[in-house]
Amino acid sequence: MVANGKLVTVFGGSGFVGRHIVAALAKDGYRVRAAVRRPDLAGHLQPMGAVGQIHAVQANLRFSDSVQRAVEGAEAVINAVGVLAPIGAQSFNAVHAEGARTVAKAAHEGGAEQLVHISAIGADKASSSVYARTKADGEAATLAAFPSAIILRPSIVFGPEDEFFNRFAGLARSSPLLPLIGGGRTKFQPVYVGDLARAVVTCVSGSARAGTVYEIGGPQTLSFRDLLELTLTYTDRKRGFLPMPFWLAKLQALATWPLPNSLRPITVDQVRLLKRDNVVSSAAVTEKRTLADLGVSDPLTVGAIVPGYLERFKARGQFAHYRR
């Protein structure tokens, strides 16, 4: 049942993070306009709400006219568009920086009351990673065009459609060794996608501080090695680790560059990202700019969610424990 009727436009609404934001908004009674490149492939969104509550429209961040149409009449706008690796015209700069500028400008000119922009922990204009630099550029462009915008910087986001646990579980299914890049010491603070979505709803409700950058991390700090070991545990796989210094990982990434992104274990840019810990800063904790400060005081752990969706990677397949 639609309770408040407030219209929210979600760019990237059919993606991994976006679909959970759409579901959380619908649950709280918002009308949702999912702005996506292919509305014909977004039919899975409609059952998340009441009849007519969720509607997909065509929009591409590289074309400002489509963005302007998508925000018409919206009281809040959410930008959940991002790419982990560039694909054709969907480059890091086009999506993270210029795309963010286009959305923020359209939201401001369209009279939206709120804008929530999904960035990433590690966004830094001085980073060696193009991903991190363009994320920082996108934050700056967003705040310049819409000063009261709220920026959310999540650590690695996990959930049924994620590209971390699923990717390495798939790799463990076909390879006897998993790459322990940089010794596996890089630290992460994985956050469940549903908890990130709850934080977004808090922002839309007006309960967050305008013009603030929040850092979103889950309840556990885990190393890269910890995450790989958990992946093996949840899939009942016994695999060794191949210690790989950063320079060797970069060479491997270069060697697999011609392959489709879905087949590449890691990209050069991702190797660069692994050189820095991906956790909530002490400043964010002190200044109350964390997940808890957005009302999510009971975030879910990796162990509460990931085993369920990695079951399909077990040697005997999904639901193997039901077999006699």
N, C-alpha and C positions, 0 to 999 in steps of 0.2 A: 504494500500500500504506500502510495506517495504521500509523505507527511508534510514536508515543508514546501515542496515545489520549486525550490531554488535551482536555477539552471547552472550546471557546471560543464565546461568544455574540457575534455581530457585529450590532449595530443599524445598519440602513441597508445591510445586506449585499448588496442588489441594485442599489445606486446606483453612480455613477461610481467613487468612491473605494472603496466597500465591496466591490464585486465583485473588485477587484484584491487587497484584503486577504484575502478569502475564498480566492482562488486561491493566494496566498503561504502562507497557513496550511495549506491542504490539501497543498501541495507539501512542507511540512516535517512532515507526518504528524499534524497536529492533527485532531480531530473538530470540525466547524464547525456551529453552529446559527445560521442567518441569520435574524435577527428583522426582518421587513418588514411593511409595511401590507397588501400583496397577495401572499401566497405563491403564488397561482395564476399570477402573472406573473414568478415567480422560477425557472422551470424551467431557465434558462440557467446556473444555478449548479452543478447536480448533475454535469455532465460535467467539471467542474474537478477532481474528486477521484475516489476509488475508490467502488465501489458502497456506499451507505449512509454515506459519510464526511461528506457535506454534506446538511443537512436544513433546509428553510425552515419557519418558524413565524410565525404572525400576531402582530404587536405594533404598538402605536401609542403614541408617547411621551406623548400627551395622556391616556392611560388607564393608570393605574398598575398595575391588576390584570394587564393583558396584559404589561407590562414585568416584573413579578415572576415570572410564569409562564415568560417567556423566559429568565430567568437561573437558574432552578432547576437545581442540579447543576453549573453552569458554574464552572470554576476560574479563568477569565479572561473579562473582558467588555470589548468595544470599542465605543465610541460614535462612529460615523462618519456620523451624521445631521446634515444641514445644508441650508439653503435659501439661494439667492442672491437670491431675491425672494419676498416673502410671497405665498401662494396660499390664499385662503379662511381656514380655521381654522389653517392651517399658518403662523402668523405668526412673525416673528423671535423674539419673546419666548417663544412657546409651544414652539418647537423648540430654539432655542439655549440659553435660560436655564432655563425650567421643565422642559423635556424632559431637559436635562443633569442637573438636580437629581433627577429621578425615576429616571433610570438609575443614578446614583451611589448613591442611597439603597437601591435594590433590590439592587445589586451588593454593597453592604456588608452588608445584612441577609441576603442569600442566601449569604454566606460565601465570595464570590469572593476569590481571592488577589491578583489584579491587575485594574486598570482602566486602560484607555488611552482618552483623550479627544482627538478630533481638533478642534482649534480653528482659528485662522488668525493669521498675522502681521498686526499692526495691531489686534488685540483691545485695546480701551482704553475704560475706563468714562467717560473724558472726551471721547471722540470725538464729532464731529457726526454720524457715521454710526450709524444704528440697528443695522445689521449688526455693526459693530465693538463697540458698547456691549453688545449682547446676547451676543456671543462672550465678552467679558470677564466678564459676569455668569455665563455658563455655566461658565467656568473656576473662578470663585470658589465657585460652588455645588457643583461636582464635588469640589474639594479640601476643602470644609467637611464633606461627607458621607463622603468617602473620601480621607483625608489622604495616603495613599501613592500616589494616582493619578498617572499620567504624562500630561502634556499635550504634544501635538504641535501646533506652530503652523506650518503650511506657507505658503509664498508661493503664487503662482498655480500650480495643478496642471494639467499637460497630459497628454494621452493621447487615444486614439481617440474617446472619448465626451465630451471636454471641452466646456465652454461658452464658451471664449475663442477659440481658433483656428478652431473650426468656425463660431462665430457670425460672426466678421469675414470669414471666407472666403465664407460665404453672402451677407454684405452686399456684398462685392466682386463677386459674381456678378451682382448686380442694380443696383448703384449705381455711378455714374462717380466718386464721391468717397468717401473714408473720413474720418470725423471725427477730427481731431487735437486731442483734448481737452487743455486746459491746455498747449498747445504740444507735447504728446507727450513731456514731460520726465520724467514719473513713472517711477521705476525699479522693476524687478521682478527676482526671482531664481527663475525658473520651475523647478519640480521635477517630474520624471517620476512619474506615479502609481505605477508599479511600484517605484520607489525608495522612495517614501513607504510603500508596503506592506511592503517589506523592513524598514524602520525599525520598523514596528508589530510585526513578528514578533520582532525583537530585544527589544522591550519585553516581549512575552509570554513570551519565553524566560527572563526574569529578569536580562538583561544590562544593563539601563538603571537609572539612579538613581531610586529611588522619590520621589514628591513633587516631581519636577522638571519645569520647562517647557522643552522643546526647541524651537528655531527651525529649521525645515526649508527650506533653499533649495538650488537646483541649482548647477551649476558655473559658470553665467554670470550676470552682471548686465546686464540689457537694459532700455532705455527703452521706453515705450509705443510711440514711433515705430519703434524697432527691431523690435518684435514685429509691427507692422502691415506694415512693409517685408518681413519674412520671410514673412508670410502671402501677400503678393502674389508674392514670388519662388517660393514652393512651389506656387502655383496658376497660374503663368504669366499673371498678370493685370497690366495696366498701368492703374493708377488714380492719380488725383491725391489730394492731401490737402486737407481743408478745415479750416484753423486755427480752433479753436473755444475761446474763453475759457470758464472754468468757469461763469460766469453764463449764457452762451448755451447751453452744454450742459445746464444745469439747466432752462432754458426748453424746450428740445427734449424733454427727458425728461418734463416736465410735460405737454407737448402730446401725447405718445404714451402717456400713462398709461392711457387706456381700452383700449388694445390688449392682447392676450394677451402674457405674458412672452416667449414664443418669437418674437414679431414685433417686440419693442421693442429698438432698438439698445443702449440703456442706460437705467438707472433713476436717479432723483434720488439715491438712496442710494449707487449706484456712482460717481456723479460726485463725491460727497463723499469716497469712498475714494481716488479718484485724486489728491486733493490731498496725499497723503503717500506717500513711497516705501515699497515693500513688499519689504524686504530683511532679511536676517539682521543683527541688531545686533552691534556690536563687543563688547558685554558677553557675548552668547551665545558668541561665538568664544573670548573670553578664558576664560570659565568652562566651556568644553568642553560646550556644550549645542547641538550642531549635528548635521547628518546624518552627518558623518564620525564623530562620537563615538558614533553608534548603529551603527557597523560598516559603513556604506555609503560606502566610500572611492572608488568608481568610478561616480558618478552619471552618467546619460546626459544628453546635451545635447539642446536643441530640434532641432538639425539631424539628430540620429540617429534621431528618432522621428516628428516632425511631417510631413515630406514624404510619408511613406507613406500617412497617412490623409487628407491634404488633396488627394491626387491626383484624387479624385472631383469636386473643384471646378474642375478645369481646363476650358477652353473646349470641348475635344473630348471631355471625359468621362474616366472612369477607364480605365486601360490604353490610353490613346491612343498611347503610344509603341510599342505592339505592332503598330499598324496600318501598312499600307503606303500 
